[in-house]
Amino acid sequence: MKITLTGSLGNITKPLAEILIGAGQEVTIISSNPDKAKDIEALGATAAIGSVEDADFLTQAFTGKDAVYTMVPPNFGASDVRAFISSVGKKYAEAIKASGVKQVLNLSSIGADLDGGTGPIAGLHDVEQTYAELDGVAIKHLRPAYFYVNLFANIDMIKHAGILGSNYDAETPLVLVHPRDIAAAAAEELQHGINDKSIRYVVSSEATAAELTKALGTAIGKPELPWIEFSDEDALNGMVQAGLPEPMAKSYVEMGDAIR
């Protein structure tokens, strides 16, 4: 199969590419960073360097392919997070239609069935709705849970404040996923063949915020590490003070509200 992957050499796309290439598939990887080209080629893939906001570039990268994997990269500088995600989804849809590719695997998220109140996930809802309008194209949406690797963003909080927390309480149940489990599911879907418009949820484990905190604390030699529930205002201020742009911080606060 000839498959184009978006996502550069990210936490999902790199292991996905390794699985596909190992199985003998012909893989092209899209990246906006020219410096990634050598690393992409070292994997055995073809590098396509360009922007996911450029429909003509995407059309060229999708043309002649049996399937494509789409994901919207983070843009921490976006003034409107949902609008950015939605806009990239429209560029993807334009390229899918123009290229004639018939199988699409899209990285969405748990919660994308809701049309708002979910922070950045609302943008992925918009992408799913945009793709639903594509005729003659089989589309599978992967809806993974909360990424384990997102917890790395809390390292400074643990180091400097000695706590872990967010704007939901310790007994809040969380569904979690490892990017490699998403990559494995994606590889399975792409190689099996996508034949309809459908959804697949991807989850590795479940835990409350308190259980997660205890596991992390034990792993770093701080078994008494506490989980602290923040107010929305404190959560927002903390993220902004840590350097996150305010529009993105507000989006994450809204996502925390949805989890709560």
N, C-alpha and C positions, 0 to 999 in steps of 0.2 A: 504493500500500500504506500501511496504517496501522501504524507500528512504534514500540514503546517501547524506549528505550535506558537502561540503568543506566550509572553511571560518571561522572555530572555532566559537566564539561567537561575531563575528563582527557586524557592523552596519546593514548588510542585513541578515546574516545567523541566528542571534538570533531571530529577529522578525519572520523570515520565519519559523524557527523551532517551535516557539510558535503557529503560525497559524496551521501548519500541525499537531502538537501534539494535539491541541485543537479539531481538526477535526477527531481524532482517528487514524492518520497515525503512522506507526512504523518508528521512525527516528534515524539514526546514524549520529553523527557529528564528522568530522575529525578535529583534532587540533594537532599542533606540540608541544604544551605546556602541560606537564603532570599536571600542577597545575590547568588547566581548567577542568579536568575530573569531579571533584565533582560538579562544576557549571553546566556542561552539563547534568549530571545525575539528578541534582535537577530540571531541566526543564522537565524531563521525557524522555530524549533521551539516547541512548547508546553512550559512548565516544570511539572513535578510535584514539589512540595517535600514531602519526607517521609523516613522512615527505611527502609532495606532490612531492618531487623529487625521491621518492622510488616507482618504478612501482610495485614491488611485494607487498608492503604494500597496495597500492591503489587497486590492483587487489583483494586482500583479502577483503578490505572494500566495494568494489563494487559487489562482487559475491553474487548472490542470491537476489539482489535488483531489484525492479520493475523500479526504476528510480534513476538517480544521478544528483546532482546540482554541477557544477564545476565553480570555480573562481580561478584566480591566485593571491595569496597574494602578497602584496608589499614586495620588498626586496631592502631596501635603500642602502645596501652594495654591490649590483651587479655592476660589472665593465662595463657590457653591459646590459642595462635594457631590450632592445628588445630581446636579445639572451636569457636572463633568462626567460622571459614570454613565448617565443616560446618553450623553452626546457621543461617547466612545462606542456605546452599544449601537447607536444609529449608524456610525461609520462602519462598524463590523457588518451590520445588516446590509448596508449599501454594497459593500464588497462581496458579501456572500451571494447576493442577487446578481451582481455584474459578472462575477467569476464563474457562476454556474456550478459551484461545489454543492453536493447534495447531502453531505453528512456533516453535522456540526455538534461538537461537544462543548458546552458552555459552563464555565465555572461561575456558579451563582452562590447562594448562601441559605442556610436555615433562616427562616423568617422572611424570605423573599416572596412568600404568598401574600404578605401584608403590603398595603399600598402607602404606608407612611408610619411615622412614629418609631422608626427603627434605625435612625442614623444613616450611615452609608449604605446599609442593606436596602434602603428604599430605592437607591439608584439601580441596584441589581434587579429589583422588582420591575423597574422600567425597562431594563434590558430584556427580561423575559417577555414582557408585553410586546416589545418591538419585534422580537424574533417570532412571536406567535403569528405575526402578520405575513411572514414569509411563506409563499406557496411552493409546494413541490420540494421542500427541504425537510429532511428528517433531523430533529433536534433533541438532544438529551441535555437536560440541565442537571448538573451536579450541585447539590445543596449540602455542603459540609457544615459541621458544627464549628465551635470556637477553636481556633488554632492553639495548640500547646505553645508554639513558638512565640505567640503574642505576649506570653508571660515574661519574656526577656525585657520587655519595656518597663518592667517593675523592678529591675535590678537596683537602680539608684534609690528607689523608695525603701527597699529592704536595707541597703547599705547605710543610708543616711538617717532614715527615720525608724528603722527597726520594725516596720510593719508591712503588711500587704493589705490592699483594700480597693474599694471602688464604691459607686453609688448604689449598691444593693447589699443586702445583709448576708451574714455568714452561712445561713441555712438555705440560701438560694441554690437550687439545683442547676448544675451546668452540664451541658453535653460538649464533649471535647474531641478533637481529632488531630492526628499527626499528619503533616503534609505528605509523608511517604505513603500513608494509607489512601490519601486522595489520589496520588499519582498511580498507585496500583489499580484503583477503581477506574481511573481515566483510561489507563492502558487497556484494561479489560473491555471497556465500552468501545473504544476505538477499534480494537482488533476483532471484537465480536461482530461489529457492524451496527450502525444506528439506523433503525428502520421506521421510526415513528416519532411523534412529539411526546416526550415523557420526562419524568423527574426521578432522580435517584438521590437519596439522602446518604451521607457518609459520616459515620460516627465511630470513634475508637473506644471511648469510655465515658462514664458519667460519674460525677462527684459533686458534692456541695462545695461552696467556696471555702468553708471551714476545713473540709477534708483535703482539698487541694493545697491549702495553706500549710496544713500539718505535714503533708508529704514533702512539700518544698522545703519547709523549715527543717525537717529531719534530715533531708539530703544535704543541707548546707551546715549542719551542726547547730541549728537553732530551732529545736523541737517546740519551743514555746512561742514561736513567731505568731503574732495575733492577726486576725482579719478585722479590719476596721471599716465600718460602713460610713461613707462620706455623704454629706448633703450634695445635691446637684451643684450648688454654687462652689463648694469647696473642691469638688472633683474638677470642675471647669478651671478654677483658679490654679489648682495644682498642675494640671496639664499645660496650661499657658505658661506658667512659671518655669516649667521643665523645657520649654522651647517649642511646644506644639502650636502651630498657627490656630488662632481662635475659631475659624470656621470648622476646622477638623476637630478641635477639642469639643465644640458644641455638638458635633455629629456623634462623637463617642459618648458624650453624656446622654444623648437621646437613646443611643443603643443600650446603655446601662439601664435606663428607665424601662426599655422594652424587656430586658432580661429580668428586671425586678417584677 
